[in-house]
Amino acid sequence: MATVIVLIAVFTVIGLFEVPKILKKRLWRELLVFSFLLILGFTLSALIALDVPLPSPVKGIRSLMNPILRLLGIHTHLS
């Protein structure tokens, strides 16, 4: 649990350091992307810190890439 508290502190400091600069320049899309990635990073970090089993992204990447590779005529042993 202490790890999650440290994560909250670290991600808060990152947000407090970066968000004012983005707001000052009125970069609204960048703020949206930054916020999304910060929240995603925090969520994944917290889940890992809490020892929650996360699925590997390899299966999803393979299922997306195999049809593309077949269209390009590239055959892999993973197909």
VODOTOR-643894 format. One line per field, with one value per residue: residue number from 1; residue in three letters; y, x, z of N, C-alpha, C in turn. Coordinates in Angstrom, 3 decimals. Atoms other than C-alpha are relative to their C-alpha. Example, Ala and Ser with C-alpha at 12.3 -4.5 7.8 and 13.67 -1.06 7.14 Angstrom:
<sites>
num <- c(1; 2)
residuo <- c(Ala; Ser)
nc2 <- c(-1.190; -1.190)
nc1 <- c(0.890; -0.820)
nc3 <- c(0.000; -0.060)
cac2 <- c(-4.500; -1.060)
cac1 <- c(12.300; 13.670)
cac3 <- c(7.800; 7.140)
cc2 <- c(1.200; 1.090)
cc1 <- c(0.900; -0.770)
cc3 <- c(0.000; 0.730)
</sites>
This chain:
<sites>
num <- c(1; 2; 3; 4; 5; 6; 7; 8; 9; 10; 11; 12; 13; 14; 15; 16; 17; 18; 19; 20; 21; 22; 23; 24; 25; 26; 27; 28; 29; 30; 31; 32; 33; 34; 35; 36; 37; 38; 39; 40; 41; 42; 43; 44; 45; 46; 47; 48; 49; 50; 51; 52; 53; 54; 55; 56; 57; 58; 59; 60; 61; 62; 63; 64; 65; 66; 67; 68; 69; 70; 71; 72; 73; 74; 75; 76; 77; 78; 79)
residuo <- c(Met; Ala; Thr; Val; Ile; Val; Leu; Ile; Ala; Val; Phe; Thr; Val; Ile; Gly; Leu; Phe; Glu; Val; Pro; Lys; Ile; Leu; Lys; Lys; Arg; Leu; Trp; Arg; Glu; Leu; Leu; Val; Phe; Ser; Phe; Leu; Leu; Ile; Leu; Gly; Phe; Thr; Leu; Ser; Ala; Leu; Ile; Ala; Leu; Asp; Val; Pro; Leu; Pro; Ser; Pro; Val; Lys; Gly; Ile; Arg; Ser; Leu; Met; Asn; Pro; Ile; Leu; Arg; Leu; Leu; Gly; Ile; His; Thr; His; Leu; Ser)
nc2 <- c(-1.198; -1.150; -0.212; -0.737; -1.382; -0.600; -0.202; -1.159; -1.194; -0.200; -0.400; -1.333; -0.943; -0.085; -0.800; -1.387; -0.588; -0.102; -0.546; -1.469; -0.405; 0.314; -0.942; -1.344; -0.068; 0.322; 1.190; 0.810; 1.397; 0.566; 0.230; 1.195; 1.159; 0.115; 0.492; 1.399; 0.829; -0.037; 0.858; 1.370; 0.382; 0.173; 1.192; 1.194; 0.049; 0.380; 1.417; 0.782; -0.124; 0.788; 1.394; 0.451; 0.622; -0.697; 0.830; -0.419; -0.558; 0.708; 0.662; -1.027; -0.495; 1.056; 0.095; -1.156; -0.014; 1.153; -0.263; -0.998; 0.679; 0.900; -0.830; -0.418; 1.188; 0.369; 1.096; 0.185; 1.257; -0.315; -0.078)
nc1 <- c(0.816; -0.902; -0.438; 1.059; -0.076; -1.153; 0.418; 0.896; -0.833; -0.842; 0.823; 0.510; -1.092; -0.138; 1.126; -0.147; -1.132; 0.237; 1.304; 0.022; -0.666; 0.903; 1.129; -0.484; -0.118; 1.327; -0.126; 1.086; -0.126; -1.144; 0.443; 0.839; -0.875; -0.851; 0.833; 0.323; -1.192; -0.351; 0.959; -0.301; -1.245; 0.271; 0.827; -0.837; -0.986; 0.689; 0.365; -1.233; -0.410; 0.925; -0.152; 1.155; -0.501; 0.401; -0.226; -1.066; 0.533; -0.570; 1.056; 0.715; -0.884; -0.081; 1.255; 0.067; -1.088; -0.016; 0.656; -0.775; -1.192; 0.423; 0.271; -1.288; -0.715; -0.990; 0.513; -0.747; 0.293; 1.008; 1.322)
nc3 <- c(0.000; -0.023; 1.384; 0.687; -0.493; 0.683; 1.391; 0.031; -0.180; 1.191; 1.132; -0.306; 0.263; 1.465; 0.481; -0.444; 0.712; 1.439; 0.401; 0.138; 1.249; 1.112; -0.089; 0.336; 1.465; 0.532; 0.842; -0.531; 0.443; -0.698; -1.372; 0.023; 0.216; -1.188; -1.104; 0.287; -0.201; -1.417; -0.698; 0.411; -0.668; -1.427; -0.189; 0.193; -1.083; -1.230; 0.112; -0.160; -1.400; -0.806; 0.446; 0.775; 1.240; 1.221; 1.187; 0.904; 1.240; 1.155; 0.771; 0.751; 1.056; 1.015; 0.753; 0.892; 0.976; 0.903; 1.287; 0.755; 0.514; 1.074; 1.182; 0.550; 0.447; -0.996; -0.810; -1.240; -0.688; -1.002; 0.634)
cac2 <- c(0.000; 2.320; 1.826; 3.108; 6.201; 6.847; 6.378; 8.890; 11.388; 10.873; 11.128; 14.185; 15.913; 15.076; 16.522; 19.644; 20.210; 19.676; 20.734; 24.463; 24.734; 23.073; 25.289; 28.447; 27.644; 26.705; 23.325; 21.631; 18.509; 17.989; 18.339; 15.680; 13.269; 13.992; 13.411; 10.165; 8.819; 9.943; 8.223; 5.098; 5.025; 5.499; 2.801; 0.242; 1.145; 0.824; -2.540; -3.837; -2.501; -4.296; -7.570; -7.739; -10.211; -8.364; -10.085; -9.981; -7.775; -10.256; -12.204; -9.043; -7.788; -11.142; -11.209; -7.729; -8.292; -11.774; -10.707; -7.712; -9.857; -12.430; -9.671; -8.583; -12.163; -12.500; -15.820; -16.289; -19.351; -17.604; -17.670)
cac1 <- c(0.000; 2.918; 3.996; 0.641; 0.995; 4.439; 2.978; 0.235; 2.848; 5.106; 2.311; 0.889; 4.273; 4.558; 1.090; 1.749; 5.002; 3.705; 0.037; 0.579; 2.991; 0.488; -2.347; -0.254; 0.349; -3.337; -2.449; -5.778; -5.212; -1.811; -3.399; -5.941; -3.279; -0.973; -3.790; -4.814; -1.256; -0.643; -3.807; -3.002; 0.535; -0.694; -3.328; -0.882; 1.737; -0.785; -2.024; 1.535; 2.314; -0.749; 0.337; -2.744; -2.086; -2.182; -2.597; 0.281; -0.328; 1.512; -1.611; -3.415; -0.432; -0.108; -3.795; -3.462; -0.171; -0.678; -3.300; -1.167; 1.938; 0.029; -1.175; 2.429; 3.468; 5.499; 4.998; 6.001; 6.160; 3.643; 0.774)
cac3 <- c(0.000; 0.676; -2.940; -4.169; -1.971; -3.451; -6.953; -6.199; -5.001; -8.025; -10.586; -8.805; -8.958; -12.658; -13.277; -11.217; -13.081; -16.637; -16.691; -15.945; -18.890; -21.200; -19.942; -20.294; -23.966; -24.416; -25.912; -25.299; -27.397; -25.834; -22.395; -23.298; -24.585; -21.634; -19.152; -20.837; -20.847; -17.262; -16.045; -18.062; -16.670; -13.125; -13.487; -14.872; -12.253; -9.426; -10.708; -10.943; -7.447; -6.101; -7.784; -9.981; -12.830; -16.147; -19.505; -21.936; -24.979; -27.225; -28.227; -29.283; -31.253; -33.008; -33.947; -35.443; -37.226; -38.715; -41.318; -42.303; -42.652; -44.716; -47.052; -47.497; -48.223; -45.066; -43.338; -39.737; -37.547; -35.272; -37.786)
cc2 <- c(1.261; 0.327; 0.822; 1.467; 0.725; 0.271; 1.220; 1.283; 0.307; 0.497; 1.381; 1.055; 0.167; 0.882; 1.465; 0.716; 0.273; 0.732; 1.530; 0.509; -0.212; 0.974; 1.413; 0.194; -0.302; -1.164; -1.044; -1.463; -0.693; -0.295; -1.270; -1.260; -0.229; -0.586; -1.473; -0.898; -0.025; -0.914; -1.471; -0.514; -0.233; -1.279; -1.272; -0.145; -0.453; -1.485; -0.906; 0.034; -0.834; -1.488; -0.559; -0.623; 0.711; -0.892; 0.574; 0.556; -0.757; -0.651; 0.997; 0.546; -1.025; -0.059; 1.189; -0.074; -1.158; 0.244; 1.005; -0.658; -0.971; 0.772; 0.434; -1.186; -0.434; -1.068; -0.179; -1.347; 0.200; -0.029; -1.122)
cc1 <- c(0.859; 0.486; -1.026; 0.010; 1.167; -0.347; -0.908; 0.813; 0.810; -0.839; -0.622; 1.057; 0.195; -1.114; 0.134; 1.134; -0.338; -1.287; -0.015; 0.665; -0.919; -1.176; 0.410; 0.095; -1.322; 0.033; -0.993; 0.101; 1.158; -0.340; -0.839; 0.852; 0.885; -0.781; -0.337; 1.201; 0.422; -0.924; 0.237; 1.255; -0.190; -0.788; 0.821; 1.030; -0.639; -0.390; 1.213; 0.455; -0.880; 0.001; -1.248; 0.544; -0.573; 0.268; 1.132; -0.612; 0.454; -1.082; -0.769; 0.822; 0.112; -1.273; -0.188; 1.023; -0.041; -0.749; 0.771; 1.228; -0.348; -0.309; 1.288; 0.838; 1.099; -0.609; 0.890; -0.360; -1.088; -1.417; -0.910)
cc3 <- c(0.000; -1.410; -0.773; 0.439; -0.652; -1.466; -0.132; 0.108; -1.256; -1.182; 0.234; -0.283; -1.501; -0.572; 0.377; -0.723; -1.468; -0.389; -0.084; -1.279; -1.196; -0.009; -0.413; -1.509; -0.701; -0.998; 0.496; -0.419; 0.701; 1.455; 0.090; -0.144; 1.224; 1.164; -0.180; 0.286; 1.462; 0.806; -0.340; 0.704; 1.481; 0.260; -0.137; 1.119; 1.302; -0.034; 0.178; 1.459; 0.918; -0.382; -0.679; -1.290; -1.226; -1.202; -0.854; -1.280; -1.253; -0.852; -0.854; -1.162; -1.119; -0.848; -0.931; -1.127; -0.991; -1.312; -0.864; -0.610; -1.120; -1.279; -0.678; -0.478; 0.951; 0.902; 1.218; 0.594; 1.050; -0.570; 0.410)
</sites>
